Amino acid sequence: MRIGIDVGGTNTDAVLLDGRQVLASVKTSTTADVTSGIVAAIDGLQRQRAFDPAAVRAVMIGTTHFINALVEAHRLAPTAAVRLSLPAGASLPPMVDWPQRLVDAVSGRSYLVHGGHEFDGRHIAELDESELRKAADDMGAAGVRSVAITSVFSPVNAEFETRAAEIISAQLPDVAISLSHEIGRIGLLERENATVINAALRELAAHIVDGLAASVTGAGITAPLYLSQNDGTLMDVDFARRYPVATFASGPTNSMRGAAVLSGLDTCAVVDVGGTTSDVGVLRQGFPREATTDVSVAGIRTNFRMPDVLSIGLGGGSRVRGNVTVGPDSVGYELTSKALVFGGDTLTATDIAVAAGRADIGDASLVAHLDRSLVRAALEKIAAEVSDVVERMRTSAEPLPVVAVGGGSVLLPDELAGCGEVHRPENYAVANAIGAAIAQIGGEVDRVYVIEPGRRESVVDEAKQEAIDRAVAAGASPASVGIVDFDEVPIPYLPGNATRIRVKAVGDLQLGA
């Protein structure tokens, strides 16, 4: 048995699975401290289907904690960005394109130091260790608690980042250090941004991961705890402490993976209608299609692994106004006190669903007075907005089946204009928690290789093997690992047959006996 939990802005969903069979599922309100909501969810599973906590083999949690902390510019550590690039790369300093409120929130400081590599591993300049020690002294005096180190082309050669971390750690042993080659892809500014965000979240990550672990052990469960990553795979708690940025898109990703399992469709559009937003993504071979462009997070451009998801402010808690606008603002986790069907005074999309007979929650008599034309217009508005987003996510003329999941998907019709039938599988309301519970372990390689004539096959095999090895090292069962994504892009403007190769391997979680 395993437990999957997904913490959203409005609801915390949990499922108890035996293999792929759903034994119990609950939906509780997300709490301000989050952990008590998780405890309540596990208690709810226990009430619905009594189980022995010792029989649970793994707990998987998807959480929006970290992205919310960044968006709200809340609880971020004082952070320094160290870039190894001089004499090159000095025209645009670190955090140059950040919103000022976020620079202030991380007390952002930046340091430029000699170092860095060309794409083929040659040195731009030698690493200047005395500059690094001077920078470390300044950081210590300024109260910096987390450092992001970025070197030019470090995904090709990480030696300077690793050495810089040793030097700074020797002088500032209590400071958390994040290295860009472990976080982002090729593309200096975006990779640096992702690394600085990660560094700013390190303290919060330790606090939250400890809280999540305590809420699970408090329920008597001793099984290992995993967190969902952006690409639909899992990471253990130690990895989550070091790389909180890898959890940013775990909510929509979990829903998409759950939709694939529940519907049996491995290539489709998934519409996840939650309490606050509707997220639309596309599955290819059962995994979310990844964004190929830079992804903007809280107004900051980054290039780490993120699913290609379009979100609109439309969900079960969305406010409905007189001339029929739905959202984008939502009552969020206060739905059970503010919506009309719960005796509140705010007209929400949930009230519309109940009035239309599509949902049976709260007291339907409290919305019996709603004008039929208002109800119809609100539902048409919701359907039109969602079908427009699905249309924008299509990349070919081929029809794309649509799978609707999430508690708010009752708002969608049985057919969407231009998209055809809407599949609404069993247990659709907790697809996100199911996606977390069945998630696998992955490993990825993304690097520029110089391919000599006649050596392409061996270079590709080497990259694939490294991705497989990384998946196994992360906890995948060796026999189950396979390549799910392969991308090879020649780079004509670089000399020496330079080719960017990206490989992703995925396997089942190896559970202890």
VODREN-44687 format. One record per residue (C-alpha): residue number from 1; residue in one letter; x, y, z. Coordinates in steps of 0.5 Angstrom, whole numbers. Example, Ala and Ser with C-alpha at 12.3 -4.5 7.8 and 13.67 -1.06 7.14 Angstrom:
> 1 | a | 25 | -9 | 16
> 2 | s | 27 | -2 | 14
***
This chain:
> 1 | m | 0 | 0 | 0
> 2 | r | 2 | 7 | -1
> 3 | i | -1 | 14 | 0
> 4 | g | -1 | 20 | -4
> 5 | i | -2 | 27 | -2
> 6 | d | -3 | 33 | -6
> 7 | v | -3 | 40 | -2
> 8 | g | -7 | 45 | -6
> 9 | g | -9 | 52 | -5
> 10 | t | -16 | 50 | -3
> 11 | n | -16 | 43 | -2
> 12 | t | -11 | 38 | 1
> 13 | d | -13 | 31 | -3
> 14 | a | -11 | 24 | 0
> 15 | v | -11 | 17 | -3
> 16 | l | -9 | 10 | 0
> 17 | l | -7 | 5 | -6
> 18 | d | -6 | -2 | -6
> 19 | g | -2 | -3 | -13
> 20 | r | -6 | 1 | -18
> 21 | q | -13 | 0 | -14
> 22 | v | -16 | 6 | -10
> 23 | l | -18 | 3 | -3
> 24 | a | -20 | 10 | 0
> 25 | s | -20 | 18 | -2
> 26 | v | -21 | 24 | 2
> 27 | k | -21 | 31 | 0
> 28 | t | -20 | 36 | 6
> 29 | s | -19 | 44 | 6
> 30 | t | -12 | 46 | 6
> 31 | t | -10 | 49 | 13
> 32 | a | -6 | 55 | 14
> 33 | d | 0 | 51 | 17
> 34 | v | -1 | 46 | 12
> 35 | t | 1 | 40 | 16
> 36 | s | -5 | 39 | 20
> 37 | g | -9 | 39 | 14
> 38 | i | -4 | 33 | 12
> 39 | v | -6 | 30 | 19
> 40 | a | -13 | 31 | 18
> 41 | a | -13 | 28 | 11
> 42 | i | -9 | 21 | 13
> 43 | d | -14 | 21 | 19
> 44 | g | -20 | 21 | 14
> 45 | l | -17 | 15 | 10
> 46 | q | -16 | 11 | 16
> 47 | r | -24 | 13 | 18
> 48 | q | -26 | 11 | 11
> 49 | r | -21 | 4 | 10
> 50 | a | -18 | 2 | 17
> 51 | f | -11 | 0 | 15
> 52 | d | -4 | -1 | 19
> 53 | p | 0 | 4 | 19
> 54 | a | 6 | -1 | 19
> 55 | a | 3 | -4 | 12
> 56 | v | 4 | 3 | 8
> 57 | r | 11 | 2 | 4
> 58 | a | 11 | 10 | 2
> 59 | v | 8 | 16 | 2
> 60 | m | 8 | 21 | -4
> 61 | i | 7 | 29 | -3
> 62 | g | 6 | 34 | -8
> 63 | t | 6 | 41 | -5
> 64 | t | 5 | 48 | -7
> 65 | h | 9 | 51 | -1
> 66 | f | 15 | 53 | -5
> 67 | i | 12 | 57 | -11
> 68 | n | 7 | 60 | -6
> 69 | a | 13 | 63 | -2
> 70 | l | 16 | 66 | -8
> 71 | v | 10 | 69 | -11
> 72 | e | 8 | 72 | -4
> 73 | a | 16 | 74 | -3
> 74 | h | 15 | 71 | 4
> 75 | r | 20 | 67 | 8
> 76 | l | 26 | 67 | 4
> 77 | a | 33 | 67 | 6
> 78 | p | 38 | 73 | 5
> 79 | t | 42 | 70 | -1
> 80 | a | 48 | 72 | -5
> 81 | a | 49 | 70 | -12
> 82 | v | 56 | 69 | -14
> 83 | r | 58 | 68 | -22
> 84 | l | 64 | 65 | -25
> 85 | s | 65 | 69 | -31
> 86 | l | 70 | 75 | -31
> 87 | p | 73 | 78 | -36
> 88 | a | 66 | 76 | -40
> 89 | g | 59 | 76 | -38
> 90 | a | 60 | 83 | -34
> 91 | s | 55 | 87 | -38
> 92 | l | 49 | 84 | -34
> 93 | p | 49 | 83 | -27
> 94 | p | 46 | 77 | -23
> 95 | m | 38 | 79 | -21
> 96 | v | 38 | 84 | -27
> 97 | d | 31 | 82 | -29
> 98 | w | 28 | 81 | -22
> 99 | p | 22 | 85 | -20
> 100 | q | 25 | 89 | -14
> 101 | r | 21 | 87 | -9
> 102 | l | 24 | 80 | -10
> 103 | v | 31 | 82 | -10
> 104 | d | 29 | 86 | -3
> 105 | a | 26 | 80 | 0
> 106 | v | 32 | 76 | -1
> 107 | s | 37 | 82 | 1
> 108 | g | 40 | 80 | -6
> 109 | r | 48 | 81 | -6
> 110 | s | 52 | 79 | -12
> 111 | y | 59 | 78 | -14
> 112 | l | 63 | 77 | -20
> 113 | v | 69 | 73 | -20
> 114 | h | 74 | 70 | -25
> 115 | g | 73 | 64 | -28
> 116 | g | 68 | 60 | -33
> 117 | h | 69 | 55 | -39
> 118 | e | 67 | 55 | -46
> 119 | f | 62 | 50 | -49
> 120 | d | 68 | 45 | -50
> 121 | g | 71 | 46 | -43
> 122 | r | 76 | 50 | -45
> 123 | h | 77 | 56 | -39
> 124 | i | 75 | 63 | -40
> 125 | a | 80 | 65 | -35
> 126 | e | 83 | 61 | -29
> 127 | l | 79 | 61 | -22
> 128 | d | 81 | 67 | -18
> 129 | e | 81 | 64 | -11
> 130 | s | 83 | 70 | -7
> 131 | e | 77 | 74 | -10
> 132 | l | 72 | 68 | -8
> 133 | r | 75 | 69 | -1
> 134 | k | 74 | 76 | -1
> 135 | a | 67 | 75 | -3
> 136 | a | 66 | 70 | 3
> 137 | d | 68 | 75 | 8
> 138 | d | 64 | 80 | 5
> 139 | m | 58 | 75 | 5
> 140 | g | 59 | 73 | 12
> 141 | a | 59 | 81 | 15
> 142 | a | 53 | 82 | 11
> 143 | g | 49 | 76 | 14
> 144 | v | 48 | 72 | 8
> 145 | r | 45 | 65 | 10
> 146 | s | 45 | 62 | 3
> 147 | v | 49 | 62 | -4
> 148 | a | 48 | 61 | -11
> 149 | i | 54 | 59 | -15
> 150 | t | 54 | 60 | -23
> 151 | s | 59 | 59 | -28
> 152 | v | 59 | 60 | -35
> 153 | f | 58 | 53 | -39
> 154 | s | 58 | 49 | -32
> 155 | p | 53 | 44 | -35
> 156 | v | 59 | 42 | -39
> 157 | n | 64 | 42 | -34
> 158 | a | 63 | 44 | -27
> 159 | e | 70 | 44 | -24
> 160 | f | 70 | 51 | -22
> 161 | e | 63 | 51 | -19
> 162 | t | 65 | 45 | -14
> 163 | r | 72 | 48 | -12
> 164 | a | 68 | 55 | -11
> 165 | a | 63 | 51 | -6
> 166 | e | 69 | 48 | -3
> 167 | i | 73 | 55 | -2
> 168 | i | 66 | 59 | 1
> 169 | s | 64 | 53 | 5
> 170 | a | 71 | 53 | 9
> 171 | q | 70 | 60 | 11
> 172 | l | 62 | 60 | 12
> 173 | p | 61 | 53 | 14
> 174 | d | 54 | 55 | 16
> 175 | v | 52 | 57 | 9
> 176 | a | 47 | 53 | 5
> 177 | i | 50 | 53 | -2
> 178 | s | 47 | 51 | -9
> 179 | l | 50 | 50 | -15
> 180 | s | 47 | 52 | -22
> 181 | h | 50 | 45 | -26
> 182 | e | 45 | 41 | -21
> 183 | i | 39 | 46 | -22
> 184 | g | 38 | 49 | -29
> 185 | r | 40 | 48 | -36
> 186 | i | 45 | 51 | -41
> 187 | g | 43 | 59 | -42
> 188 | l | 47 | 63 | -36
> 189 | l | 42 | 68 | -34
> 190 | e | 36 | 63 | -33
> 191 | r | 40 | 58 | -30
> 192 | e | 43 | 63 | -25
> 193 | n | 36 | 65 | -24
> 194 | a | 34 | 58 | -22
> 195 | t | 40 | 57 | -18
> 196 | v | 38 | 64 | -14
> 197 | i | 31 | 62 | -13
> 198 | n | 33 | 55 | -10
> 199 | a | 38 | 58 | -5
> 200 | a | 33 | 63 | -3
> 201 | l | 28 | 57 | -1
> 202 | r | 33 | 53 | 2
> 203 | e | 32 | 55 | 10
> 204 | l | 24 | 54 | 8
> 205 | a | 25 | 47 | 5
> 206 | a | 29 | 45 | 11
> 207 | h | 23 | 47 | 16
> 208 | i | 17 | 45 | 11
> 209 | v | 20 | 38 | 10
> 210 | d | 21 | 37 | 17
> 211 | g | 14 | 39 | 18
> 212 | l | 12 | 34 | 13
> 213 | a | 16 | 28 | 16
> 214 | a | 13 | 30 | 23
> 215 | s | 6 | 30 | 20
> 216 | v | 7 | 23 | 17
> 217 | t | 11 | 20 | 23
> 218 | g | 5 | 23 | 28
> 219 | a | 0 | 18 | 24
> 220 | g | 5 | 12 | 26
> 221 | i | 7 | 11 | 19
> 222 | t | 15 | 10 | 19
> 223 | a | 15 | 9 | 11
> 224 | p | 20 | 13 | 7
> 225 | l | 17 | 20 | 5
> 226 | y | 18 | 23 | -2
> 227 | l | 16 | 29 | -6
> 228 | s | 13 | 30 | -13
> 229 | q | 18 | 34 | -18
> 230 | n | 16 | 38 | -24
> 231 | d | 17 | 33 | -29
> 232 | g | 12 | 28 | -26
> 233 | t | 18 | 24 | -22
> 234 | l | 19 | 23 | -15
> 235 | m | 25 | 26 | -10
> 236 | d | 27 | 24 | -3
> 237 | v | 27 | 29 | 3
> 238 | d | 34 | 30 | 3
> 239 | f | 34 | 32 | -5
> 240 | a | 28 | 36 | -3
> 241 | r | 32 | 40 | 2
> 242 | r | 37 | 41 | -3
> 243 | y | 33 | 43 | -9
> 244 | p | 26 | 46 | -7
> 245 | v | 26 | 49 | -14
> 246 | a | 24 | 42 | -17
> 247 | t | 17 | 42 | -13
> 248 | f | 15 | 48 | -17
> 249 | a | 10 | 45 | -22
> 250 | s | 8 | 39 | -18
> 251 | g | 1 | 40 | -17
> 252 | p | -1 | 40 | -25
> 253 | t | 4 | 35 | -26
> 254 | n | 1 | 30 | -21
> 255 | s | -6 | 31 | -24
> 256 | m | -4 | 30 | -31
> 257 | r | 0 | 23 | -29
> 258 | g | -6 | 21 | -25
> 259 | a | -11 | 23 | -31
> 260 | a | -7 | 18 | -35
> 261 | v | -7 | 13 | -30
> 262 | l | -15 | 14 | -29
> 263 | s | -17 | 15 | -36
> 264 | g | -12 | 10 | -40
> 265 | l | -10 | 15 | -45
> 266 | d | -3 | 17 | -45
> 267 | t | -3 | 22 | -50
> 268 | c | -9 | 27 | -49
> 269 | a | -10 | 34 | -46
> 270 | v | -11 | 34 | -39
> 271 | v | -16 | 40 | -36
> 272 | d | -15 | 40 | -28
> 273 | v | -20 | 45 | -25
> 274 | g | -18 | 46 | -18
> 275 | g | -21 | 51 | -13
> 276 | t | -17 | 57 | -15
> 277 | t | -14 | 55 | -22
> 278 | s | -15 | 51 | -28
> 279 | d | -9 | 48 | -31
> 280 | v | -9 | 45 | -38
> 281 | g | -3 | 41 | -40
> 282 | v | -1 | 36 | -45
> 283 | l | 1 | 28 | -44
> 284 | r | 6 | 25 | -49
> 285 | q | 7 | 17 | -47
> 286 | g | 4 | 18 | -40
> 287 | f | 9 | 24 | -38
> 288 | p | 7 | 32 | -39
> 289 | r | 10 | 35 | -45
> 290 | e | 16 | 40 | -42
> 291 | a | 16 | 47 | -44
> 292 | t | 21 | 48 | -49
> 293 | t | 22 | 56 | -48
> 294 | d | 24 | 59 | -41
> 295 | v | 19 | 59 | -36
> 296 | s | 17 | 65 | -32
> 297 | v | 16 | 64 | -25
> 298 | a | 14 | 70 | -21
> 299 | g | 16 | 74 | -26
> 300 | i | 23 | 71 | -26
> 301 | r | 26 | 68 | -32
> 302 | t | 28 | 61 | -31
> 303 | n | 30 | 54 | -35
> 304 | f | 30 | 48 | -30
> 305 | r | 25 | 43 | -32
> 306 | m | 18 | 45 | -32
> 307 | p | 12 | 42 | -35
> 308 | d | 8 | 46 | -41
> 309 | v | 2 | 48 | -37
> 310 | l | -3 | 54 | -38
> 311 | s | -6 | 56 | -32
> 312 | i | -12 | 61 | -32
> 313 | g | -16 | 64 | -26
> 314 | l | -22 | 59 | -26
> 315 | g | -24 | 54 | -21
> 316 | g | -29 | 52 | -16
> 317 | g | -28 | 58 | -11
> 318 | s | -28 | 63 | -17
> 319 | r | -32 | 69 | -16
> 320 | v | -38 | 70 | -20
> 321 | r | -40 | 77 | -22
> 322 | g | -47 | 80 | -25
> 323 | n | -45 | 81 | -32
> 324 | v | -42 | 74 | -32
> 325 | t | -35 | 74 | -31
> 326 | v | -32 | 68 | -27
> 327 | g | -26 | 69 | -23
> 328 | p | -20 | 70 | -24
> 329 | d | -20 | 72 | -16
> 330 | s | -22 | 66 | -12
> 331 | v | -25 | 65 | -5
> 332 | g | -19 | 59 | -4
> 333 | y | -20 | 55 | 2
> 334 | e | -25 | 59 | 5
> 335 | l | -30 | 56 | 0
> 336 | t | -34 | 52 | 6
> 337 | s | -35 | 59 | 9
> 338 | k | -36 | 64 | 4
> 339 | a | -40 | 60 | -2
> 340 | l | -48 | 61 | -2
> 341 | v | -49 | 54 | -1
> 342 | f | -45 | 54 | 5
> 343 | g | -49 | 60 | 8
> 344 | g | -44 | 65 | 6
> 345 | d | -45 | 71 | 2
> 346 | t | -41 | 70 | -4
> 347 | l | -43 | 68 | -11
> 348 | t | -38 | 62 | -13
> 349 | a | -37 | 58 | -19
> 350 | t | -39 | 52 | -14
> 351 | d | -46 | 55 | -13
> 352 | i | -47 | 55 | -20
> 353 | a | -45 | 48 | -21
> 354 | v | -50 | 46 | -15
> 355 | a | -56 | 51 | -18
> 356 | a | -55 | 47 | -25
> 357 | g | -55 | 40 | -22
> 358 | r | -48 | 38 | -23
> 359 | a | -46 | 38 | -16
> 360 | d | -49 | 36 | -10
> 361 | i | -45 | 39 | -4
> 362 | g | -48 | 44 | 1
> 363 | d | -55 | 46 | 1
> 364 | a | -58 | 47 | -6
> 365 | s | -64 | 51 | -3
> 366 | l | -59 | 57 | -2
> 367 | v | -58 | 57 | -9
> 368 | a | -65 | 56 | -12
> 369 | h | -67 | 63 | -13
> 370 | l | -61 | 64 | -18
> 371 | d | -63 | 66 | -25
> 372 | r | -63 | 61 | -30
> 373 | s | -60 | 65 | -35
> 374 | l | -54 | 67 | -30
> 375 | v | -53 | 60 | -29
> 376 | r | -53 | 58 | -36
> 377 | a | -49 | 64 | -38
> 378 | a | -43 | 63 | -33
> 379 | l | -43 | 55 | -35
> 380 | e | -42 | 57 | -42
> 381 | k | -37 | 63 | -40
> 382 | i | -33 | 57 | -37
> 383 | a | -33 | 52 | -42
> 384 | a | -31 | 57 | -47
> 385 | e | -25 | 59 | -43
> 386 | v | -23 | 52 | -42
> 387 | s | -24 | 50 | -50
> 388 | d | -20 | 56 | -52
> 389 | v | -14 | 54 | -47
> 390 | v | -14 | 47 | -50
> 391 | e | -14 | 50 | -57
> 392 | r | -8 | 54 | -55
> 393 | m | -4 | 48 | -53
> 394 | r | -5 | 44 | -59
> 395 | t | 1 | 43 | -63
> 396 | s | -2 | 39 | -69
> 397 | a | -8 | 39 | -73
> 398 | e | -9 | 32 | -70
> 399 | p | -15 | 31 | -65
> 400 | l | -13 | 31 | -58
> 401 | p | -18 | 27 | -53
> 402 | v | -19 | 32 | -47
> 403 | v | -19 | 29 | -40
> 404 | a | -22 | 33 | -34
> 405 | v | -20 | 32 | -27
> 406 | g | -20 | 36 | -20
> 407 | g | -26 | 37 | -16
> 408 | g | -28 | 43 | -20
> 409 | s | -29 | 39 | -27
> 410 | v | -36 | 38 | -25
> 411 | l | -36 | 46 | -28
> 412 | l | -35 | 43 | -35
> 413 | p | -40 | 40 | -40
> 414 | d | -40 | 33 | -43
> 415 | e | -37 | 36 | -50
> 416 | l | -32 | 42 | -51
> 417 | a | -33 | 46 | -57
> 418 | g | -28 | 44 | -62
> 419 | c | -25 | 39 | -58
> 420 | g | -30 | 33 | -57
> 421 | e | -32 | 29 | -52
> 422 | v | -30 | 30 | -45
> 423 | h | -27 | 24 | -41
> 424 | r | -28 | 25 | -34
> 425 | p | -25 | 18 | -31
> 426 | e | -27 | 15 | -24
> 427 | n | -24 | 18 | -18
> 428 | y | -23 | 24 | -22
> 429 | a | -23 | 29 | -16
> 430 | v | -17 | 26 | -13
> 431 | a | -13 | 25 | -19
> 432 | n | -7 | 29 | -17
> 433 | a | -6 | 25 | -10
> 434 | i | -7 | 19 | -15
> 435 | g | -1 | 22 | -19
> 436 | a | 3 | 23 | -13
> 437 | a | 2 | 16 | -11
> 438 | i | 4 | 13 | -17
> 439 | a | 10 | 17 | -19
> 440 | q | 16 | 14 | -21
> 441 | i | 24 | 16 | -21
> 442 | g | 27 | 20 | -26
> 443 | g | 34 | 22 | -28
> 444 | e | 36 | 27 | -34
> 445 | v | 42 | 29 | -38
> 446 | d | 42 | 35 | -42
> 447 | r | 49 | 37 | -44
> 448 | v | 53 | 40 | -50
> 449 | y | 57 | 34 | -53
> 450 | v | 63 | 35 | -59
> 451 | i | 61 | 29 | -63
> 452 | e | 67 | 27 | -67
> 453 | p | 66 | 23 | -74
> 454 | g | 64 | 16 | -73
> 455 | r | 62 | 17 | -66
> 456 | r | 55 | 19 | -65
> 457 | e | 52 | 12 | -63
> 458 | s | 57 | 12 | -58
> 459 | v | 56 | 19 | -55
> 460 | v | 48 | 18 | -55
> 461 | d | 49 | 11 | -52
> 462 | e | 54 | 14 | -46
> 463 | a | 48 | 20 | -45
> 464 | k | 43 | 15 | -45
> 465 | q | 47 | 10 | -40
> 466 | e | 48 | 16 | -35
> 467 | a | 41 | 18 | -35
> 468 | i | 39 | 11 | -33
> 469 | d | 45 | 11 | -28
> 470 | r | 42 | 18 | -25
> 471 | a | 35 | 15 | -24
> 472 | v | 38 | 8 | -21
> 473 | a | 42 | 13 | -16
> 474 | a | 36 | 17 | -14
> 475 | g | 32 | 10 | -12
> 476 | a | 29 | 7 | -19
> 477 | s | 29 | -1 | -19
> 478 | p | 34 | -2 | -24
> 479 | a | 30 | -7 | -28
> 480 | s | 24 | -2 | -29
> 481 | v | 28 | 4 | -32
> 482 | g | 27 | 6 | -39
> 483 | i | 28 | 12 | -44
> 484 | v | 22 | 16 | -44
> 485 | d | 25 | 22 | -48
> 486 | f | 31 | 24 | -52
> 487 | d | 32 | 30 | -56
> 488 | e | 38 | 32 | -60
> 489 | v | 40 | 39 | -63
> 490 | p | 46 | 40 | -67
> 491 | i | 48 | 47 | -65
> 492 | p | 51 | 50 | -72
> 493 | y | 54 | 56 | -69
> 494 | l | 59 | 53 | -65
> 495 | p | 65 | 49 | -68
> 496 | g | 67 | 42 | -68
> 497 | n | 60 | 38 | -69
> 498 | a | 57 | 41 | -62
> 499 | t | 50 | 38 | -61
> 500 | r | 46 | 39 | -55
> 501 | i | 43 | 32 | -53
> 502 | r | 38 | 31 | -47
> 503 | v | 36 | 24 | -45
> 504 | k | 30 | 23 | -39
> 505 | a | 30 | 16 | -36
> 506 | v | 24 | 14 | -32
> 507 | g | 23 | 7 | -27
> 508 | d | 19 | 5 | -22
> 509 | l | 21 | 7 | -14
> 510 | q | 25 | 1 | -11
> 511 | l | 21 | 0 | -5
> 512 | g | 24 | -3 | 1
> 513 | a | 22 | -10 | 4
***
